[in-house]
Amino acid sequence: MWRKRTNQELRELYKYLDIVADIKKEILEWIGHVVRINQGRTVKKIFESKLEGSRRGTPRLRWLEDVVKDLREMKLKVWRQRAVDRGEWASVIVETKALREPQSQEVSK
């Protein structure tokens, strides 16, 4: 019979579930892929393009700026150069995963 599981049951079942960390890891994998693809591809053109025109008010944080902020928190300044090397970028992603995993986290009931 189907039933909703509690957060406690999900934590026990999957050991550790952090959606935000998983999404950020996927974003880093994707951004590394985009950096490595050919210049002529549409995705690459969009990724490297700059919007023209002016904005009124406080500028909103762009997606890439948020990703770069996360990379700076990891003390990664030359991330584009590291992303070109697939093996080195894989090690960055492993580091990211290790930074986000909890150390013996107690779950309250």
ABEGO torsion letter per residue (X at the ends): XBBBBBAAAAAAAAGBBBAAAAAAAAAAAAAAAAAABBAABAAAAAAABBBBEBBBEBBBBBAAAAAAAAAAAAGBABAAAAAABAAAAAAAAAAAAAAABBBGBBBBX
